C-alpha cells in the first residue's frame, strides 16, 4: 500500500462500520484536477447531492436496512491529492442520507496540485474498498473529465482491481463549452473509449457520460439507478 493511503485508511476507520450484512459498498471518486474550475467543482458536488436524493435512488439505497449500502466519497487530482469528503457511512434510513448531503453541501474547494492521476485515484478506491470485503458487491465509481497524465497507468491498476473482485464504473464528463460542428460529441466519444479500455472492469461494468458538468446531476442519477437496481437480496434469506 502506498504511504499516502495510510492517512485515508485511518480516517475511514473512525467511521461507524459493522460486520453485519452489507449489500453493496460504493466508493465515489470525484475529479477535482486542474481542468475543473470552481463552478464545475460546485456543479459536481451539488450534482452528487441531487442524485443521492433523487426519489428512486434514495428508495434503492434505503430499501434493505438489514443489509445496507455503504458509501464513501473522496476527491482526487494529482498523486498526492486524494481527500476523503465522506467516510464510510451505512445508509439505513433517511437521516443517514441527509447527513451525507449536509456534509457534501458544506464542502469547499481545496487547493490541489495540477495533474490527473487517474491510476492513483483507482488505487485509493481499491484501498478503501479493501475495508469492505464482507460486502456482497464492491463498486468503485470514478468521475473524470480527462485522461491520466501522472502516476501509475490506469490499465495496470485496473488489472489489480479485477483480481480483487471490484467492479469499476466511470462517469465521463465532456467539455462544457460548445465546440464547432460535432467536435464536442467526438471528444466525449474519444474520452469514453479511453475509459472503457483503460479504467472500467468487472461484470456489467459501464461508462456513463455527461455532456458538461451541468449535466452531471442527471448522469450521476442514471448511473446510481443502474448500479443499485440489480442488486440481489436473496442473501438475506
N, C-alpha and C positions, 0 to 999 in steps of 0.2 A: 504494500500500500504506500502511495506517495505521502511524504511528510505533511503536505498541505491539507490532506484529507483528515488528519488526526483531529484537528480542532472541530471540523464539521461533525465527525462521529461523536465526539464528546458532547457537543451541543445537542445533537439529536437524542443522545442517551438521557438527557434531562427531561424529555417529553414523556407523557404517560404512554406506556406500552403494555401489552398484555400477551400472554401465551395462549389465550383463548383463540377460537376460530377467527380467521381473518380472510374475508372473501377476496380482497384484492389490495395490493399495495401499489399506489400510484406516486411516482416521483416526477414532478413537473419542473423542467428546466427552462428558464426564460432567458432569451438572448438580450444582453444589455451591452453588447460590444460597441465599438466606436461609431459604427454606422447607424446606431439607434440614438436619435436625439431625444430631448426631454419630452416633447409632445408625444413621440412614438412610444417612449417608455411608459408614459401615463396611460396611453391607449391600450398597451399590453397588460398592465397591471389591472386597470379597471375592466378590461375585456375579460380577464380571467374571473374576476368577481362576478361579472354579469353572467358568465357561462355557468359558474358553480351554483348560482341562484336561479337559473332557468328552472321552471316548474318541473319539466320532465327530467332534467339532470338531477335536481335535488331529490326527486322521488326515487330515482335509481340509486343514488348514493345512500339514501336512508332506508332503503326497502327491507334490509335484513339486519336489524340491530344486534342479533345474536352472533352474526358473522360480518362485522362492519368492514367498510372500505377504509383504508388508512392512507393519508395523504401527507406528502412533504413537498414544499415549494422552495426552489432555490434559483438564484440568478447566476449567470456565467458570462464571461467575456474572455480576458487573457488567461494565461496559465495559472496565475496566482490570484484570480478574481472570481472565486466561487463562494457565494454568500447565501446562507440559508435564511429565507424570509419567514417560513412557517415550518417549525419542526414537526416530526411525525405526530399526526393527530388522528385518532379514531373518530369516524363520523357515525355516531349512534343516534343523534337527534338534531333538531333544528338549531339548538343552542351551539352545538359544536360547529356547525356550518356557519353560523352567524359570527362566531369568534374568529374563524379564519378570514371571513370577509372584512371584519373590522381591522384585523392585523394588516391585511394587504392594502386596504384603503388608506391606512396611515403610513404606508411605506414611502420613503422618499428616495430619490435617485442618489446613489453613492458615486464618488469619484472612482473610476477604474481605468486601468491601462488600456490603450487601444489594442486591437487584435481580436481574432476569432479562433479560440482554442476549443474547437468542437470536440476533438478527441478527449481532451481533459474534462470537458463537461460531461461526456458519456462515462468516463471513469468515475467522476463524482457521483453520478446517478447510480452506477453499479455498486459503489461503496455503501451508499445509503440503503439500497435495496437489499444488500447483504445482511442488514439488520432485521429483515422481514422474511427470513427463509421459511417460516411457518405459514405464510400466506398462500392461498390456493393459486393465485396468479400474481406475478410481479411485472409491472409495466413501467417503462421509462418513456416519458413524453419530452421530446426536445423541440423547442420552438427556435427557429433560426431564419435569418434573412440573408445569409451569405455562406460561402464555402470556408472551410477551415484553412487558416494560414499560419498557425502556431501550434506547437506541441505535437503529441502523437497523432498518427493518421487515424481518422475515424474508422477506416476499413479494418485496421489492426485491432482496435478496441472492440469493434463490432463482433469479431470472432470470439473474444473473451466473454462478452455478454451472452452470446448464443450458447456457449458451453455451460454457462451458469443458469440457463433456462429463463433468461429475462427477455421479455418482448420489448422491442424499441419501436415506437411510432414517432412520426415527425409532423410538425405544423410548419410549413414553409411559407414565409411571408414575402410577397413581391414588393416592388417599388411602389411608393405612394404616388409619386408624380407621374402623370400620364406621359408615355413616350409616343413618338410619331408612329403611325401605322399600327402594325401588330407587334411591335418590338416589346411592349410590356408583357404581353402574353407569352411571347417567345422566351424572354428572360426567366419568367416564372416557370415555364416548362423545363428549361435547362437546369434551373436550380432544383426543381422537383426530381428530375432524373438523377442528379448528383446525390440527393438524399436517399433515393431508392437504392442506388448502387453502393453507397458508402456508409449509410447510417442505419436504416431500419433492418430489423431482423426478428425472427420468431414467427410462430403460427399466426396467420391473418394480420401480420404487420402491414401498416399502410401509411401513406403520406396524405395529409390534409393540406389544402392550400388556402391562402388568404391573399386577395389582391390588395395589398397595402395594409397598414396597421389599423386603418379604420374598419376593415372587415375582420379584424382579429376576434372580436367577441363572437360573431356568428360562426366563424370557423372553429373556434375552440368549443363552442356549444355542440356543433355537429360531431366533433371528434370525441368528446366525452360521452355523448349518447352512444356512439358506435362502440366505444371501449367497454362501457358498462352494461349495455343491453344484453349481451350474450353470455354473461357470467352465470354458470350453473350453480344452483343452490342445493343440489342433491346431497352434498356432503353433510348438510345439517341433519338429514335422516340417519 
